[in-house]
Every structure is written in C-alpha cells, then in structure tokens.
Amino acid sequence: MSTYAYLGPAGTFTEAALQKISQPQDLLLPYANVTATLDAVRKGEAEFALVPIENSVEGVVARTLDELATGDPLVIAGEVTIPVTFSLMTRNEKIDIESIATHPHAESQCRAYIAKNYPKAEIIPTASTAAAAEALVSGLYDAAIAAPVAAQRYGLKILANDIGDTPGAVTRFVLVTKPGQLGTSTGHDRTSLAVFIAIDHAGALLEILTEFKKQEVNLTFIQSRPTGLELGHYHFIIDVEGHIQDAPVANALAGLKIICQDIRFLGSYPREGALS
C-alpha cells in the first residue's frame, strides 16, 4: 500500500488523475494547495504527491514549478495527463446566479461561456475547482464551475456540461517523491531540470540550448521563472526527452554545469503511458 497526497478536496481533477495510477488499497490524502501537498512528502506524511504542472490552454502552474525549483528537494517519479471538462453547478436548478466560484485556471478556460451567459456574475477564486463545489454546498456562492464528478460527490445540480472554451483541453500532473534511488532507463523517459544562470546576459538561453543541441537532445518544455532575489535573476525549468543515464542527456548536463551557476536535478521518469 502507498500513501498519496493530492491537491484536494475530494472531487478535483488531481484526484481523477491520481485514480489512474493508484490502487484500491492505497491511501489518498487531500491537501488544500500545492505547497501543502508537496510538504506532505517533505514531512513524511505521504510517500508520493500528485500536483498539476501545466495545462494545454492555461499554461504552467507557477506554484508547482517554483516549489520544485527552490523548495526543499523533491524529484518527479512519473507523470499523468487527463482531459479536462468543466460543468456549471448549483444547489438548486432555479436560482439567480450572481456569484460563481472556481479556480482561476478554470475561469480562464470558461471565459466565453461566462461572458455570454452570466456577464454580471462575480467570479470568486478558490484553491481548486472542488473547493468551489464544496463551498457551494454551504451556500457561500450561487454556483460553481468544477469537474462533473464534483457535482456527484457533493450532491449538486449540473446546469451545463462541457462549458470550456477550448475542446480537448488536457492537464499534465507530476508524481513527486523524496530524492532516493534512481529508476533505470525505460527508453520512454523524460528528464526535468531547474537551471540557474549567474545573471541575465545576452545569449544566456542560447548557451543553455546549445548544450542540448550538441548532444541532439530534444526539449519538450522550457519555462523561465524569477529567482526572487532581484531583477535579472532567473532560472529555467527544462524537460528533455531521455533519461539521465542516457549518454546524450548526461553529456548535456555535464556541459551545463560548466556554464551555469547551479542545476537542480528534478528527476528522470517514465513519460505518460509508461507508468505501471
């Protein structure tokens, strides 16, 4: 049996993603936000944590990136993606909707629907879509935008399904654990790194990309984030195809160590479809 922390409460898309990789006997523990979810692993309250890292429409989840890059070290052990669909739900079908609660990422993916149908409604940000549904039960808001499963879990009425502006939206989640024994290469892997430059300068990103180009390593994700120290200090979150044990990736990393101030290894793990 394994213990998993996840971004809760029950009924979130994160819980739905976790159901794809967990077993019936596993213990699933919901936490209020990404930081608390990852801290559960750091404190030994859970063996693994599952948190969102990017959405095909909204982009990156900044808190996840920052926690992995600058918080107490954790490594990614796997990933999972799920399609994301949103529903508008209420306690009672006959109600004037003046306030709608939801997560900011969900709101941004349903803007056209909201503008067309509820242009005067106040949008209330919540820690997760399921938290919006949970608060709706208590009568704090008139409606919530959340996953359809949240309506089932909290006994709410769905007024409209598939209200997202972009059909086929997908969210990617990462399975995180404490640093430890490194898994072997599967031939279908991804390696994640946090790369810190000494100070922003002309050609800094090109220097980094050149090291991967020389080894013919394909990048699948790159995002710059401020270090928080001062203007001009940035680090890059980079995902590449391959395992750290693969020679091209290992050689590229060796080259980066020469030109960068610091590198944090965030894990080599099976890509979607290779998780057991």
N, C-alpha and C positions, 0 to 999 in steps of 0.2 A: 504494500500500500504506500502511495506517495501523498504528500500534502502540498496543495497548490494554493497560493494566494492569487487573487484576481481583482481587477477593478470592478467593484460592485456598485450598488447592491445586487441581489439576485435579479436576473432579467436583463442584464446588459449584453451587448454584442460580445464583450470579452468572455462572459460565461458561455455563450453559444460557441465561441471559438474553442474554449477550453474543453467543451464536451467532445470535440473532435479528436482530442489526443489523450484524454484521461480515461480511466477505467472506473466501472461502477463502485468498486471498493475504495477508491481514492477519496481523500478529504479535501473539499473545495471551500476556501475561506474568502469571503468578500471583504474588500477594504475600500475606504471612502475616496481615495485618489491614487494617482500613480506613485507618488513618493511613499505613501504608507504601504502600498502593495510591495514595492521593492524593498522597503525597510523590513518587511516581514521576513524576507530571506536573510537580510543582513543580521537580524536579531535572532535567527534560528527558529522563528515561529512557523516557517514553511520551508520546504525543500526547494520549491520552484515558485516563480511568479510569472503570470502571463499579463502583458500590458500591450496596448496598441502603440505602434510606432509610425505608421503612415497610412494615409487614405488616398485612393486614386483620384479623388476630387479635391479634397481639402488640403492635401499635402501632409507634412510631417507633424507628429505630436511632439512639440518642442520640449515638454517636461520630460518625456521619456529619453530623448536624445541627451539632454543636459544631465539627467541623473546618471546615465550610463557613462558619460564622458568625465564627469567631475565628482560624482558621489563616491562613497566607499566602493571599492572594486567589485563588480559583478561581471559575469560573462553570459553571453547568449548561447543556449544549448539547442535551440530549434526555432522554427517559425511556423505560422499557420495563417492562412488567409480565408476570409469568408465574404460572401456577397452581403451588402448592407441595404436593407429596405426599411423605410420608415412608415409609421402609421400615426394618424391623429386620433387621440383617445380622450374620453371624458368619463365622469362618473355617471352622468345621465345624458341620454341622447338629446333631450330637449333642454338646451341651455344656451344662453347668450355668451359667446366666448369673447371675453375682454382681456384675458391673460393666458399665455401659452408658455409652459415650462419645457426646457430641453437643454441638452448640451450644446455649446457654441458650434461644434463641428456639425451637429445635426441641423441646427438652424441655418447654417450657411449652405447646406445641401438641399434645403427646402424653401429657399427664399422666394422663388417664383410662385410656389403654391400658396405660401403665406400672404404674399403681396396681393395675389388675385382674390383669395377667399376671406382673409382676415386682415385687411390693411391697417386697421385701427387697433389691433390686439397688441398688448405689451408682451414682449418676449423676455422671459425670465431665465437667465443662465443657471444651469445646475451642474454638479460634478460629473454626472453621467445621465444618459437617457433614462435608465432605470430609476435613478434617484428622482427624476421628474415624475415618473409614473407613481412612485412610492409616495411622493409628496402630494400628488393629486388625490390619492385615497383619503388623505387627511383634510382635504378641502382647501388647501393653500392656494390652488390655482384653478382656473376653469377648465384647462385642457393641457395635454402633454403630447409631445412628439417623441416616440420611442419605438423600439423593436416590437413587432406584433406579439412576441412571446411575453412581453411585459404586461400587455393587456390581459392575457390569460392568467399570468401569475398573480396579478393584483385585482382581478375581477372588474376590469374596466370595459367600457363600450368603445368599439372602434368605429369612428365616423368615416374614415377614409384610409385606404391602404395604398402603398406604393406612391407616396407623395413626393419622393425625391425628384429633384430637377434633372438628374443625370441617371438614366437607367444603366444597370450593370456596375454600379459603384462597388468597390472592393476595399476592405481594410486588412492590413497586414499586422499581425501580432507577433511578438517575440517571447520565447520561453527563456527565462533568466534564472540563473542559479549562482552559487558562490564559486569562485575560481577553484579548480581542482584538476583531476585527471583529464587530459585532453582526449576526446574521441578521435578515432582513426579516420583517415580519408575514406569517403564513400564513392568518390567520383562524381558526386552531385551535391557539392557543398558551396557554402558562402562564408566568407571571412569578413568580419567587421572590425574597423579600427577607428580610434579617435586620434587625429594627427594634429599636433600643436606646432605652429611656427613661432619663431622667436619674436618677430614683429612684422606687421604687414609691410610688404615691399613689392615693387614691380616684379612680376614674374613668379611670385611665391607659389601660386596654384599651378602654374605651368611646370615648375620644378617638381612638384609632387606628382603630377600626371605623367611626366616624362619617365619617372622610375617605373611606373606600371607599363607604359608604352614599351620601354626597352625589354621588358620581360614578356610582352604580349599578354598581359593580364587584363581582362575585361572588367570595367567598373559597372556596377548595376545601380549604384546610389551614391550621391555626394551632396552634402549639406554643410554650409558654413554656419557656425554659431559663435557669438561673442564669449570670451572667457569670463567677462565681468570685471576684469582687472582695470582696464582703461580702454579708451578709444584706440582702435588699431590693433588690438589683440584678439585674434580669432583662432578657432580650431575647426577642423573639418571632420565630420563623420563620414566614413567611406565604407561602402560594401563592394567587395570584388568577388568574382567567380573563382572558386577553388578553395583549397584547404591550406592552412599554414604549413602543413607538412609537405605540400606540393612544392617542388623546386622553384617554379616561377614566382609563386606568392612569397616564399621565404626569401628569395633573392631581391624581390621588390622591397620587402620590409627592411632588409639589410641596407639597401640604398637609401631608404627614407630616414633611417637612424642617423645617417651621416649629415643630412641637410636639415633635419627638423629638431626643434628644441626637445620634444618629448613625443612618445607614441604610446597610447594605451590599447592593448590588445583586448577586443571586446568579444572574441570568440570565433571559432570555426565550427560550423554546424550544418546538418543536412538542410537543403533547401526544401521548400514546400513539396510534398509528395514523397519524401524520403524518410519522414518521421515514422517510427514504429508505434 
